[in-house]
Amino acid sequence: MELRPRFSRLAGRTAVFLALASLALFCFAEFSVAAPIETIRDPNSGRVLMMKIKVRRAKKTAAKKSKPVEVKRIAKRTARKFIGRHRQLMGIEGSADQLDLPNTEIDELGFSHLRFRQKHKGLPVVGGEVAVHINSSGQVYLADSKTATDLPAEILPSILQSQAIATAMARADQDAEHAYTMYQRSAQLVILPIGLLLEKAEADTHVAWEVIVGDLPKQERFAMKYYIDAFSGEVIYSMYNIMTLDRRVSDCAAAPNDWTCRLDYASPTYPGYTFGRSESSPARGASPNTGNFSFTALGNNYSYTYNGNTEVDKIFSHLGSIQTLVASSFGIEGANSQSGTGCYPYDQHLTTASVNQDLGGPTGFVCPDSSASFSPSTGNMNFCMRQAVPDIAGHEYGHALLQHLGRFKSGSWSFGPTYDGQSGSLQEAFSDFFGELTEKYITGSNDWRIGTNSFNWYTGQYDGTARYMDAPSASPWAPPDSFSYNCSGNTCYYPYPSRYFSAAHTCANGPNYGDNHGIHRNSTIFSHAIYRAIVGGNEYGCDIQPIGMDAARQIFWRAWRDYFASTETFFQAYNHIQQACADLVQSPEVQLPASYCDQIKRAMQAVQLDYPLCPSPASVEPAPVCAVRHVTSAGTFKPNFVNGLPYPSTRFAPGETMIVKGCNNMPNATVRLSIIPNSFTFFTNNVPQTINANAWANSNYTMVGSTDPNGCFNMTFPNPLSTYQSYSDYYLVIDGGDAVYESYSDMYINIRIALPLGGDGYCQVGQFTSSNEDCANSPIDCGCSGPYTCQSVNQNGVPRNMCVYTSAPTSS
């Protein structure tokens, strides 16, 4: 699980999108004898994803508190009884005995969380699971179900395990372009429901051999899971398999051209210096290795020296800080709760990392293309040269935290959530968030940008930021896919999405163009929602009040720990996070304000995570549910020659003052005015349009103000049109302050910049005195009426013809 590359060799294919359907179609009220049940279904297959049970409030009693063993025993019985009653609704074919129970967790609220893994005739079903959640009163209040159907009657394979392993090894060697010596790590027979994994309507279930292949242990530059059909022998699915305190930081650059990762190694090449550092060892200081790492990318040759880097000491220090952060934030000792990050059968008490990795590979996730990675096979973290910065270290440790979540354990093994599609994107989003937590913990501040101060291989500068949680579309690079990208000089730019309906978002159930169905690219949709919930602000028409980083940490961790499925989707996460927040509102220890749940819900709605179907290009983009119209009433005005009071006008001479005002708008809200040429296209279908990317809006033709408590505003462009040399139509965009035009939240007014034209009904006074209209030279447009008469007056030293008030004669 890695921080994705600036440049990848993985080829892309065009994504296939599904049509959007209304969420209302997939919520049904169903009733059991015990309590009414609301179900939420997958719109593609009709599978039940979630069951919300309306429970009665239990009366508080002074009953003796049961022991955890007894609580778990009762919870298991209650959960199995519930599943047995609703197995058809959950899509469980036959007996509920096909479910096993790896673990039962009791949280700090006294709630029990039981997660059952689906099996079929003794074989594990990849991604198949049922979760039952029971409150402290012993009532089932929530259940989740993602089970495979159309299970095969015949499971006896015709392809032997040895044949499957040979196929996987050959495929791995081909995928790695023969760069490494491969080792088979594990092989087991499983049920593979591809339809379930990709959220497709059809089941597409197979009996398959799951074979994990990688290169040298503890130095994983390549690791893949291959699924080989047990009857045809073909590779039918694959996914990457790369993602304490006894610290062991190995240095992978101990001498020129020696890239073996070494620990506590006294190099004969550099007497007096020890490469790599284990616990209780002194700091190593700057590396004396004078060798260079040379590579070619984007048609350019690069070479950087190892001399002087202190990556070993930096990562060693960061891992110690993270260990303390994890203990204080989540109440656990190390990612695996055994003081380390190690994965069984490796030493679990160890926290291991390798730095100065540099052996490039063709798979697109190793140096120099990547920054860092985490291996769920071993628990080891890998860092490319000069990538030992706090947020990257925290990001990789975030993967370790998710890998070792208690509910994803079976015996001594941690199998982790599925690193594919939206589940993988959610992992990347959480890891980015934990990276920012780490950065703030270590440095005292964070910038919501992953890879801050890391080395950029292609610019030679410490500007290697990978993803922007605050402004995803502004990120400098992203994993390439079928979308066009621009390579200027040594840098490639790809779009990252900030919302579900973004053109940069590719549906997880489309063709696998690489990146495990878009795990890194699509992660910014969710990480941007996290950012917006924490800092607040206006997002696609939704006004969000900040909940702060500490509250977000508790909510998202609880959602992951207690509710997320191994194949969690964005839509499931939207619901589970609300449940996690509601739990913490009830918690006597935490007592989150109830308003926080509304704000985090708004943040997720703003980026459209509440839509269950991936949109097609023809889909009309819906307005976010939380969106409001900030400005409902506004108009443009100009000063009146008669009395100086403004009067309505949409036509102005170059240099003429423009007044924009209105009432009955949202009170105490930001108002942002931008004048842009009418060549700017306002697309239909509610697609938000970035205003500040326009050259006009970035110059003198933007103003920011706010409405008063009554929803009124009055703003003046004192001379905004003086440099407009073309006389044409323009847009005056009035938005809520986010520099994005949303048709459902903002408004615009057509204005015209034109030279004065006699008889057109507009009295224009612009920058050119000779062409100004007044009551003498243009009586039709600027005529005086009533007690006003046209007279020549001296205005600021300039003679002007103006309408002057003449008092009526008095009678004696």
Residue pairs with C-beta under 8 A, 6 or more apart in sequence:
1 240
1 242
1 243
1 373
1 374
1 376
1 396
1 399
1 419
1 424
1 427
1 428
1 431
2 242
2 243
2 365
2 370
2 371
2 372
2 373
2 374
2 382
2 396
3 370
3 371
3 372
3 373
3 392
3 395
3 396
3 450
3 451
3 466
4 365
4 370
4 466
4 478
4 479
4 515
4 520
4 521
5 364
5 365
5 369
5 370
5 371
5 479
6 369
6 456
6 457
6 458
6 464
6 466
6 476
6 477
6 491
6 492
7 297
7 298
7 369
7 458
7 477
7 480
7 492
8 364
8 365
8 369
8 479
8 480
8 514
8 515
9 362
9 363
9 364
9 369
10 363
10 364
10 479
10 480
10 513
10 514
10 515
11 513
11 514
12 480
12 481
12 482
12 483
12 513
12 514
13 481
13 482
13 511
13 512
13 513
14 482
14 510
14 511
14 513
15 481
15 482
15 506
15 507
15 510
15 511
15 513
16 507
16 509
16 510
16 511
17 507
17 510
17 614
17 615
17 616
17 617
17 619
18 44
18 507
18 509
18 613
18 614
18 615
18 616
19 613
19 615
19 616
19 618
19 619
20 611
20 613
20 614
20 615
20 616
20 619
20 620
20 622
21 43
21 612
21 613
23 610
23 611
23 612
25 43
26 40
26 41
26 42
26 43
26 612
27 38
27 39
27 40
27 41
28 38
28 39
28 41
29 36
29 37
29 38
30 36
30 37
30 38
30 39
30 89
31 37
32 53
32 85
32 86
34 53
35 53
35 54
35 55
35 56
35 139
36 53
36 54
37 51
37 52
37 53
37 54
37 86
38 51
38 52
38 54
39 48
39 50
39 51
39 52
39 89
40 48
40 49
40 50
40 51
40 52
40 575
41 47
41 48
41 49
42 48
42 49
42 199
42 612
43 612
43 613
44 199
44 200
44 201
44 509
44 613
45 195
45 199
45 200
45 201
45 202
45 203
47 91
47 145
47 146
47 147
47 149
48 89
48 90
48 91
48 145
49 144
49 145
49 146
49 571
49 572
50 142
50 143
50 144
50 145
50 572
50 575
51 86
51 89
51 90
51 142
51 143
51 144
51 145
52 141
52 142
53 139
53 140
53 141
53 142
53 143
55 135
55 137
55 139
55 140
55 141
56 139
58 137
58 138
58 139
66 74
68 106
71 106
71 110
71 112
72 104
72 106
72 112
74 138
75 104
75 106
75 112
75 114
75 134
75 138
76 101
76 104
76 114
78 132
78 134
78 138
78 140
79 112
79 114
79 116
79 132
79 134
79 140
80 96
82 132
82 140
82 143
83 90
83 92
83 96
83 99
83 116
83 130
83 132
83 143
84 96
86 143
87 95
87 96
89 145
90 130
90 143
90 145
90 147
91 145
91 147
91 149
92 98
92 99
92 118
92 130
92 145
92 147
93 149
93 151
98 118
98 119
98 120
99 116
99 117
99 118
99 119
99 130
100 116
100 117
100 119
101 114
101 115
101 116
101 117
102 115
102 117
102 407
102 408
102 409
102 410
102 411
103 115
103 406
103 407
103 409
103 410
104 112
104 113
104 114
105 112
105 113
105 114
105 406
105 407
105 561
105 562
106 112
106 113
107 113
107 558
107 561
107 562
108 587
108 589
109 135
109 136
109 583
109 586
109 587
110 135
110 136
111 133
111 134
111 135
111 136
111 562
111 583
112 133
112 134
113 131
113 132
113 133
113 134
113 407
113 562
113 563
114 131
114 132
114 133
114 134
115 129
115 130
115 131
115 407
116 129
116 130
116 131
116 132
117 124
117 125
117 128
117 129
117 410
118 124
118 125
118 128
118 129
118 130
118 147
118 148
119 125
119 128
120 148
120 151
120 152
120 155
120 191
121 155
123 155
123 189
123 190
123 191
123 207
124 188
124 190
124 191
125 147
125 148
125 151
125 190
125 191
125 193
126 190
126 191
126 192
126 193
126 197
126 210
126 227
126 418
127 146
127 148
127 193
127 196
127 197
127 418
127 565
127 566
127 567
128 146
128 147
128 148
128 191
128 193
128 196
129 144
129 145
129 146
129 147
129 565
129 566
129 567
130 143
130 144
130 145
130 146
130 147
131 143
131 144
131 145
131 407
131 563
131 565
132 140
132 142
132 143
133 140
133 141
133 142
133 143
133 562
133 563
134 140
134 141
135 141
142 563
142 579
144 563
144 565
144 572
144 576
146 196
146 565
146 567
147 196
148 191
148 193
148 195
148 196
148 203
148 205
149 193
149 203
149 205
150 203
150 205
151 191
151 205
152 191
152 205
152 206
152 207
154 207
155 189
155 191
155 207
155 230
157 189
157 207
157 209
157 230
157 231
158 230
158 231
159 209
159 228
159 229
159 230
159 231
159 232
159 233
161 187
161 189
161 209
163 233
164 187
164 209
164 211
164 228
164 230
164 233
165 184
165 187
165 209
165 211
167 211
167 226
167 228
167 233
167 235
168 184
168 187
168 209
168 211
168 213
168 226
168 228
168 235
169 182
169 184
169 213
171 213
171 226
171 235
171 238
172 182
172 213
172 222
172 224
172 226
173 182
175 222
175 224
175 362
175 363
176 182
176 215
176 222
176 361
176 362
176 363
177 361
177 362
179 222
179 361
179 362
180 215
180 216
180 221
180 222
180 361
181 215
181 216
182 213
182 214
182 215
182 222
183 213
183 214
183 215
183 216
183 217
184 211
184 212
184 213
185 212
185 213
185 214
185 223
185 377
186 210
186 211
186 212
187 209
187 210
187 211
187 212
188 209
188 210
189 207
189 208
189 209
189 210
189 230
190 207
190 208
190 209
190 210
190 227
191 205
191 206
191 207
191 208
192 205
192 206
192 207
192 208
192 210
192 227
192 236
192 237
193 203
193 204
193 205
193 206
194 200
194 204
194 205
194 206
194 236
194 237
195 201
195 202
195 203
195 204
195 205
196 203
196 205
196 567
197 237
197 418
197 420
197 421
197 567
198 421
198 508
198 509
198 517
199 421
199 508
199 509
199 569
200 509
206 227
206 229
206 230
206 236
207 229
207 230
207 231
208 227
208 228
208 229
208 230
208 236
208 237
209 227
209 228
209 230
210 225
210 226
210 227
211 225
211 226
211 227
211 228
212 223
212 224
212 225
212 226
212 241
212 377
213 222
213 223
213 224
213 226
214 220
214 222
214 223
214 224
214 241
214 375
214 377
215 221
215 222
215 223
217 378
218 250
218 261
218 352
218 354
218 378
218 380
219 252
219 260
219 261
219 354
219 382
220 242
220 373
220 375
220 377
220 378
220 380
220 382
221 357
221 359
221 361
221 366
221 382
222 242
222 361
222 363
222 366
223 240
223 241
223 242
223 375
223 377
224 238
224 239
224 240
224 241
225 238
225 239
225 240
225 241
226 235
226 237
226 238
227 235
227 236
227 237
227 238
228 234
228 235
228 236
229 235
229 236
239 418
239 419
239 420
239 516
240 365
240 419
240 516
241 375
241 376
241 377
241 419
242 365
242 373
242 374
242 375
242 376
243 373
243 374
243 375
243 376
243 396
243 399
243 400
243 403
243 416
243 419
243 427
244 319
244 323
244 334
244 335
244 336
244 338
244 339
244 340
244 341
244 342
244 348
244 349
244 350
244 351
244 352
244 379
245 279
245 319
245 320
245 323
245 334
245 339
245 340
245 351
246 278
246 279
246 339
246 340
246 347
246 349
246 350
246 351
247 277
247 278
247 279
247 316
247 319
247 320
247 350
247 351
247 352
247 353
248 263
248 276
248 277
248 278
248 279
248 350
248 351
248 352
248 353
249 263
249 276
249 277
249 278
249 312
249 315
249 316
249 319
249 352
249 353
249 354
249 355
250 261
250 262
250 263
250 276
250 352
250 353
250 354
250 355
251 261
251 262
251 263
251 265
251 275
251 276
251 277
251 284
251 287
251 311
251 312
251 354
251 355
251 356
252 259
252 260
252 261
252 262
252 354
252 355
252 356
252 357
252 358
252 359
253 259
253 275
253 287
253 289
253 291
253 293
253 306
253 356
253 358
253 385
254 260
254 262
254 265
254 267
254 269
254 275
254 276
254 289
255 267
255 269
255 270
255 289
255 291
256 269
256 289
256 290
256 291
256 292
257 291
258 269
258 291
259 357
259 358
259 359
261 276
261 354
261 357
262 275
262 276
263 276
263 277
263 278
264 274
264 275
264 276
264 277
264 278
264 281
265 274
265 275
265 276
266 273
266 274
267 273
267 274
267 275
270 288
270 289
273 284
273 285
273 287
273 288
274 281
274 284
275 284
275 287
275 312
276 284
276 312
277 283
277 284
277 312
277 313
277 316
283 313
283 316
284 310
284 312
284 313
285 310
285 313
286 307
286 308
286 309
286 310
287 306
287 307
287 308
287 309
287 310
287 311
287 312
287 356
288 307
289 305
289 306
289 307
290 305
290 306
290 307
291 305
291 306
292 303
292 304
292 305
292 306
293 303
293 304
293 305
293 306
293 358
293 368
293 385
294 301
294 302
294 303
295 301
295 302
295 360
295 368
295 457
296 302
297 368
297 369
297 457
297 458
298 458
298 487
298 490
298 492
300 458
300 490
302 368
302 457
302 458
302 460
304 385
304 386
304 455
304 457
304 460
306 356
306 385
309 356
309 385
309 386
310 388
311 355
311 356
311 383
311 385
311 386
311 387
311 388
312 355
312 356
314 388
314 389
315 353
315 355
315 381
315 383
315 388
315 393
318 388
318 390
318 393
318 394
318 438
318 442
319 351
319 353
319 393
319 397
321 390
321 438
321 441
321 442
322 393
322 394
322 397
322 438
322 441
323 334
323 351
325 437
325 438
325 441
326 332
326 333
326 334
326 335
326 397
326 401
327 333
329 437
329 553
329 557
330 401
330 557
333 339
334 340
334 341
334 349
334 351
335 341
335 351
335 379
335 397
335 400
335 401
335 403
335 404
336 342
336 343
336 348
336 379
336 400
336 404
336 414
337 404
337 406
338 348
338 349
339 349
339 351
340 347
340 348
340 349
340 350
340 351
340 352
340 379
341 350
341 351
341 352
341 379
341 380
341 381
341 397
341 400
341 404
342 348
342 349
342 350
342 351
342 352
342 378
342 379
343 375
343 376
343 377
343 378
343 379
343 403
343 404
343 414
344 412
344 413
344 414
345 412
346 378
346 379
348 379
350 379
352 378
352 379
352 380
352 381
353 380
353 381
353 382
353 383
354 380
354 381
354 382
354 383
355 383
355 385
355 388
356 383
356 384
356 385
357 366
357 367
357 382
357 383
357 384
357 385
358 367
358 368
358 384
358 385
359 366
359 367
360 366
360 367
360 368
360 369
364 370
364 479
364 514
365 373
366 373
367 384
367 385
368 384
368 385
368 457
370 384
371 383
371 384
371 387
371 392
371 451
371 454
371 464
371 466
372 381
372 382
372 383
372 384
372 387
372 392
372 393
372 395
372 396
373 381
373 382
373 396
374 380
374 381
374 382
374 396
374 397
374 399
374 400
374 403
375 381
375 382
376 399
376 403
376 414
376 416
376 419
379 400
379 403
381 393
381 396
381 397
381 400
383 392
383 393
383 396
384 457
385 455
386 454
386 455
386 462
387 451
387 454
387 455
387 464
389 439
389 451
389 452
389 453
389 454
390 435
390 438
390 439
390 441
390 442
390 443
390 452
391 435
391 436
391 438
391 439
391 446
391 449
391 450
391 451
391 452
392 435
392 450
392 451
392 454
393 435
393 438
394 431
394 434
394 435
394 436
394 437
394 438
394 439
395 431
395 432
395 434
395 435
395 438
395 450
396 431
397 434
397 438
398 430
398 431
398 432
398 433
398 434
398 435
399 427
399 431
401 434
402 416
402 417
402 427
402 430
402 431
402 560
403 414
403 416
404 414
404 416
405 414
405 416
405 417
405 560
405 561
406 561
407 561
407 562
408 414
408 415
408 416
408 417
408 566
409 415
415 566
416 566
417 423
417 426
417 427
417 564
417 565
417 566
417 567
417 568
418 424
418 566
418 567
419 427
419 516
419 519
420 508
420 516
420 517
420 519
420 567
421 508
421 509
421 516
421 517
421 518
421 519
421 567
421 569
422 508
422 522
422 568
422 569
422 570
423 565
423 566
423 567
423 568
423 569
424 516
424 517
424 519
424 523
425 508
425 518
425 519
425 520
425 522
425 523
425 525
425 526
425 570
426 523
426 526
426 564
426 568
426 570
426 573
427 519
427 523
428 519
428 520
428 523
428 527
429 523
429 524
429 525
429 526
429 527
429 530
430 556
430 560
432 450
432 467
432 469
432 523
432 527
433 469
433 527
433 530
433 552
433 556
435 450
436 446
436 448
436 450
436 469
436 549
437 446
437 549
437 553
439 445
439 446
439 447
439 452
440 446
440 549
448 468
448 469
448 470
448 531
448 535
449 465
449 467
449 468
449 469
449 470
450 465
450 466
450 467
450 468
450 469
451 464
451 465
451 466
451 467
452 465
453 462
454 462
454 464
454 465
455 461
455 462
455 464
456 462
456 463
456 464
457 464
458 490
458 491
459 490
459 491
465 475
465 476
466 475
466 477
467 475
467 478
467 496
467 520
467 523
467 524
467 527
468 474
468 475
468 496
468 524
469 524
469 527
469 528
469 530
469 531
470 528
470 531
470 535
471 498
472 496
472 497
472 498
472 524
472 525
472 527
472 528
473 495
473 496
473 497
473 498
473 502
473 504
473 690
475 496
475 524
476 491
476 493
477 491
477 492
477 493
477 494
478 494
478 495
478 496
478 504
478 520
478 521
479 494
479 514
479 515
479 518
479 520
479 521
480 492
480 494
481 494
481 506
481 513
481 514
481 515
481 518
481 521
482 506
482 513
483 494
483 495
483 503
483 504
483 506
485 492
485 493
485 494
486 492
486 493
487 493
494 504
494 521
495 502
495 503
495 504
496 504
496 521
496 524
497 503
497 504
497 505
497 521
497 522
497 524
497 525
498 524
498 525
498 528
498 607
499 505
499 525
499 528
499 540
499 606
499 607
499 608
499 688
500 525
500 570
500 607
500 608
500 609
500 611
500 614
500 615
501 608
501 611
501 615
501 619
501 621
501 622
501 687
502 525
504 521
505 518
505 521
505 522
505 525
505 614
506 513
506 517
506 518
506 521
506 522
507 614
508 517
508 518
508 522
508 569
508 614
509 517
509 614
510 517
510 614
515 521
525 570
525 607
525 608
525 609
526 570
526 573
526 607
526 609
528 607
529 603
529 604
529 606
529 607
529 609
530 552
530 556
530 603
532 539
532 544
532 603
532 606
532 607
533 544
533 546
533 547
533 552
533 599
533 600
533 602
533 603
533 604
534 546
534 547
534 548
534 549
534 552
535 546
536 544
536 545
536 546
536 547
536 599
537 543
537 544
537 546
537 738
538 544
538 630
538 670
538 736
538 737
538 738
539 603
539 606
539 607
539 738
540 606
540 607
540 624
540 627
540 688
540 738
540 740
540 742
540 745
541 606
541 623
541 624
541 626
541 627
541 628
541 629
541 630
541 736
541 742
541 744
541 745
541 746
542 602
542 603
542 605
542 606
542 624
542 626
542 627
542 628
543 602
543 626
543 628
543 669
543 736
544 599
544 602
544 603
544 606
544 626
545 595
545 599
546 599
547 596
547 599
547 600
551 592
551 596
552 600
554 584
554 590
554 592
555 577
555 580
555 581
555 584
555 592
555 596
555 600
556 577
556 580
558 580
558 583
558 584
559 573
559 576
559 577
559 579
559 580
562 580
562 583
563 576
563 579
563 580
564 572
564 573
564 576
565 572
568 576
570 609
571 609
571 610
571 611
571 612
573 609
574 604
574 609
574 610
577 600
577 604
578 597
578 600
578 601
581 592
581 596
581 597
581 600
582 597
584 590
584 591
584 592
585 591
585 592
585 593
585 594
585 596
585 597
601 626
602 626
604 610
605 624
605 625
605 626
606 624
606 626
606 627
607 624
608 622
608 624
610 625
611 622
615 621
619 685
620 685
620 686
621 685
621 686
621 687
622 686
623 686
623 742
623 743
623 744
623 745
624 744
627 742
627 744
627 745
628 666
628 745
629 666
629 744
629 745
629 746
629 747
630 665
630 666
630 669
630 670
630 671
630 735
630 736
630 737
630 745
630 746
631 662
631 665
631 666
631 671
631 734
631 735
631 736
631 746
631 747
632 664
632 665
632 747
633 662
633 663
633 664
633 665
634 660
634 661
634 662
634 665
634 713
634 734
634 747
634 749
635 648
635 660
635 661
635 662
635 749
636 648
636 649
636 650
636 652
636 658
636 659
636 660
636 732
636 749
636 751
637 646
637 647
637 648
637 649
637 658
637 659
637 660
637 661
638 646
638 647
638 649
638 652
638 656
638 657
638 658
638 659
638 764
639 645
639 646
639 657
639 659
640 646
640 647
641 763
641 765
641 774
641 775
641 782
641 802
641 803
642 784
642 788
642 803
643 805
646 659
646 661
649 762
650 749
650 750
650 751
650 752
651 751
651 752
651 754
651 760
651 762
651 764
652 658
652 721
652 751
652 752
652 753
652 754
652 764
652 766
653 721
653 753
653 754
653 755
653 756
653 764
653 765
653 766
653 767
653 768
653 771
653 772
654 721
654 722
654 724
654 725
654 727
654 753
654 755
654 766
654 767
654 768
655 719
655 721
655 722
655 766
655 767
655 768
656 721
656 764
656 765
656 766
656 767
657 716
657 717
657 718
657 719
658 716
658 717
658 720
658 721
658 732
658 751
659 714
659 715
659 716
659 717
660 673
660 713
660 714
660 715
660 716
660 717
660 732
660 734
661 712
661 713
661 714
661 715
662 712
662 713
663 710
663 711
663 712
664 711
664 712
665 671
665 707
665 711
665 712
665 713
666 707
666 711
666 736
667 707
667 708
667 709
667 710
667 711
668 706
668 707
668 708
668 709
669 706
669 707
669 711
669 736
669 737
670 704
670 705
670 706
670 736
670 737
671 704
671 705
671 706
671 707
671 713
671 715
671 734
671 735
671 736
671 737
672 691
672 702
672 703
672 704
672 733
672 734
672 735
672 736
672 737
672 738
672 739
673 702
673 703
673 704
673 705
673 715
673 717
673 732
673 733
673 734
674 691
674 692
674 694
674 696
674 697
674 701
674 702
674 732
674 733
674 735
674 739
675 696
675 697
675 701
675 702
675 717
675 720
675 721
675 730
675 731
675 732
675 733
675 751
676 691
676 694
676 696
676 697
676 701
676 730
676 731
676 733
677 696
677 728
677 730
677 731
678 728
678 729
678 730
678 731
678 750
680 689
680 694
680 731
681 689
682 689
682 731
682 741
682 743
682 748
683 689
684 743
686 742
686 743
686 744
688 740
688 741
688 742
689 740
689 741
689 742
690 739
690 740
691 697
691 733
691 735
691 739
691 740
691 741
692 698
692 702
692 739
697 733
697 739
700 720
700 723
701 717
701 720
703 715
703 717
704 737
705 713
705 715
706 713
707 713
719 767
721 753
721 766
722 767
724 730
724 753
726 753
727 752
727 753
727 754
727 755
728 752
728 753
729 750
729 751
729 752
730 750
730 751
730 752
730 753
731 748
731 749
731 750
731 751
732 748
732 749
732 750
732 751
733 741
733 746
733 748
734 746
734 747
734 748
734 749
735 741
735 742
735 745
735 746
736 745
736 746
741 748
754 764
755 764
755 766
755 771
756 762
756 764
756 766
756 771
756 772
756 773
756 778
756 781
758 773
758 778
758 780
758 781
759 778
759 780
759 781
760 781
761 780
761 781
762 781
763 773
763 774
763 778
763 781
763 782
764 772
764 773
764 781
765 772
765 773
765 774
766 772
769 798
773 781
773 782
774 782
774 790
774 800
774 801
774 802
775 782
775 783
775 784
775 790
775 801
775 802
775 803
776 790
776 792
776 801
777 801
779 790
782 803
783 790
784 790
784 803
784 804
787 805
787 806
787 807
787 808
788 803
788 804
788 805
788 806
789 803
789 804
789 806
790 801
790 802
790 803
790 804
791 801
791 802
791 803
791 804
792 799
792 800
792 801
793 799
793 800
793 801
793 802
793 804
794 800
795 802
